């Protein structure tokens, strides 16, 4: 196989930046690393090193603008995109009563409709060539909803349903689709979401919900993040393996310690098992929750060692 051109979105920081740089350092790839605001390109230029303007070029692309996407793809020779890595996204946590409709619509415009716009632009060419790979950064929350992540999780459920439906058609044209499903990842993206949550105005929320958010959800989330978060580089390495695989999976969970959690959903068709489990861990057995995190952290370390 010759050199493949990879278009990556959301490359100004975090997972997108790590994926773009990792692929650019791998023989056989030419990376088009895109971002909405080119004034934020300096960190990427710094970490790209000698791949910059060799195997990695930086271009402007706003996933919320069809004209911007088309202009970027049109600028590529023969409009050739062999691999699309759709990564651009925004986060949102907190009580539903605190979220404005405009903010929720804006989140869907990026997380879901941004992906739809990208796929609409590149899929026809991939189908015509009967070749291509669409890699989508989803989330563990596209499989299992979590407390106070209602709208973000809904956007990832939409992503998963869209891709699952489209994948069957894509197969007919030899186009591959892969959903990458990370848990917590230590990025500026996630830090900003939690910083905003700490300062959230809860005046419009009832006292009990506000207490649950402040005194239970946020401290537990910090424990999970500190115990189980992966690095963007770990996600990038796994993404490389998926792109280079002869038969890549449709779904790939990056953090194996989350697999038992998602398995709960499929173990009980009524849906009660995961709901009851999370309810009891959060509200009735907080010491068990903390102990479980310690066990998961140990299993994660063992899994990391065994994969080396």
N, C-alpha and C positions, 0 to 999 in steps of 0.2 A: 504494500500500500504506500502511495506517495505522501507528500506533505498535505496535511489536512488543515483547513482554515477553521478556527474556532472563534465564534462571537460570544463574548461574555458580557453580561450587563451588571451594573451595580459594582463597579471596580474601584470606587474611590476609597474603600476601606474594607475590613473584615473578610468574609468568605470570598466575595467576588475578587478582591485584590489577590488573595492567597491562591485561588484557583488559576487566575490569569498568569501569575508569575510561575507557578509550578508547571503549568502546561508549556509556557514559553521556554522553560529550561529543559524540556523533554524533546529529544530528537523527533522530528516528524510532524511538528505543529507550528503553525503561524497563528498567533493570537491577536484578535482585535478586541482590546480591552476598552469598554465603553463606560461612560458616566454621564449623568445629566449636566453637571456643572464642571467644565474643564478647568476652572480655577482651583479645583480640589485635586488636581492631578499630581502635585508635587510628591506626596507620600508614595504613590505608585511608581513614579519615576525613580525615586530613591531605592525602593526595594527591587525594582526590575533590573537594576545594574546594567551589565553589558548586553542583556537581551533587548533593551530599549532600542526601537527602530531597526532591530534585526529580526528577531522572532516575535516581538511584541510591539504593536503600535496602539496608540491611544486615540480614541475618537469620541465625539459627542453623540449621545443617544438618550433621549427621554422616553422611557417606556410608556408614559402617559400621553404621548403625542404620535399619532400615526405618521404625520409628515416627517418628523424627526427620525423615526425608525426607517421609513422608506428611503430617506436621503442617505442614511448611513449604509444601508444594504446596497443602494444604487452606486455608491462610491467604490464598492469592492469589485474587483475584476470578475466579469461574468456573473455578478451578484452571487458568487459562490460562498455559501455557508455550509460547511460539511457537518459542523457540530454547533448547536446553539446551547449555551448554558444560561438559562434564565434565572437570575439571582436577585434582581432589584426588588426590594420590599421595605415595608415599614411595619412597626409594631404598635400594639395598643394593649394595655392592661388596666384593670380597675372596674369598679361597679358600673353596670350598664347605665344607671341613671346619670352618671357623670359624663357620658360620651355624647357629643353632639351628633346629629344626623349628618352634618357636613363632614365631620372628621371620619365617621364610619364610612361614608361614601368615598371619601378620599383614600382611605385605606384599601377599599375594594378596587378602586381605580388603578392603584399601583400593584397590589398583590395578585389580583385576579385578572382584571382587564388588561393590565400591562403584559401579562403572559399571553393573553388571547391576541393582542395586537401583534406581538412578536411572532407567534406561531402562524397567524394569518399571512404575515409577510414572507416567511421563509419556507413554509410547508409546500406551497405550490411548486417551487423550484426543486425542492427535495423529491417530491413525487415525480416530477418530470425526469429527474436524473435517476430515480429509483435508488436513492442512496441518501443517508443522513441520520443524525442522532440528535434528538431533542432531550436535553438534560435539564430537569426542573428542580430548583431548590425548594422543596416543600418543608415539612416539619412533622415531628412526632404528633403535633397538635392537629395535623390533617387526618390522623387516625383516631385519636382519642382527645375529646375536649377536656379542658382543665379549668378549674375555678378561676374566675375573674379574667379569663382569656377568651371571652365569648365571641367577640367580633373578629379578633385575629384568627382564632381557631376556625370560625365560619369561613373566612377567606381561604384558609388552607384546605378545608373540606371541599370548597368549590374548585380549587386547583386540582385536587385528587380526582374528583368526579369528572372534570373536564378531560384530564389526561387519560383516565381509565376508559372513557368513552371513545376518545380519539385514537387511542393506541391500536384498536382493532382495525380501523381503516388504514392507519399508517403501516401496519404490518403488510397489508396487501401491496404496498408500494416499496417494500423493503426499507422503510424508515423506522428506526428504533426510538423508543421513548423510555426514559428512566426518571423516576421520582426519587430524589435524595431526601431522606427524612432525618435530619439531626434533632437531637434534644437540645439542651442549653449549650451555647457556644460563647466563649469569652471574647466578645467583640465590643467595639464602641457602640454599635447598634443596640445590643442588649443592655449595656450600661446606661445608655441614654434613656431607654424605656423605663428602667427601674428608678433612675434619678427623677424623671418626670412623675412617676407614681408616688414617690416620697413627698412631693410637693403638691400633689393633687388636691384640689378644693373639694371636700366632701360635704359641703353645706347642704346639698340637695339630697343627701342620702340619709336613710334612717340610722339611728344610733347603733343598732346591733350590726347592721351590714358594714358600717364604717369601722366598728371595732374588729370584726372578722378580717377585714381587709388590712387594717393597720397592725393588729396584734397577732394574727395567725398567718394570713397569706404571705405578707411581705417577709416576716422572719423565716418562714418555711422555705420560701422561694430562694432566699439568700443561702440557706443551708444546702438546698439542692444544687444551686449554682456553684457554690464553693466545693461541693463534694464531687459533682458529676460532669461539670462543664468540659467540653473538648476545646481544642484550639482551632482557629481557622485553618492552620496548616494541616491538621489531622483530617479535616473535611476535604481539603484540597487534594491530599494524597489519595484518599478513597475515591474522590471524583475522577482522578487520573486513571485509577484501576478500572473504574466503570467504563470510561470512554475507550480504553484500550482492550477491554474484554471482547472476545469473539462473540459471545452471547450474553450481553449485559442483562441483568434482571430488570423487571419493570419497577419494582420497589426495592429500596436499599436503606435500611436503618443504620445510621453511622455508629450509634452507641448501643452495643449489644446488651447492656444492662437494662435497657428499656423494653426489650422484647417480651419479658413476662408481663409487663403492664399492658402492652398492646394485645397480648394473647388473651387477657381476661375478656376483652370485648368479643372475641370470636368463640370463647368457651361457653357463653350463655346467650342464646338467641333473643332472650327477653330484654337484655341490656341492663338487668339489675345488678349483676355481679360486679362490674367495674364501678358503678355508681356507689353501691354499698361499701365496697372496699375503700374507695377514696374518702367517703364520708367518715367512716370509722377511723381511718388513719389520721385525718385532720382534726376531728372533733371529739374523739373518744379515746384514742390510744396514741397520744403525741409522743410518748416515750418509745413506743414501738416504731413509730415513724423515724425518729432519730436513730434508733438502732438499725433499722433497715437501710438507712443511708450509709451507715458505717459498713455494713455488709456489702452493699452495692459498690461502694468505693473500693473495697478490697477485691471484689470480683473484677472490677474494671481494670485495676492494676495488673491482676493476673492475666486478663485477656490481652492487655497491651504487651506483656512480656512474651506470651505464647505466640503472638503474631509477628514478633521480630525474628 
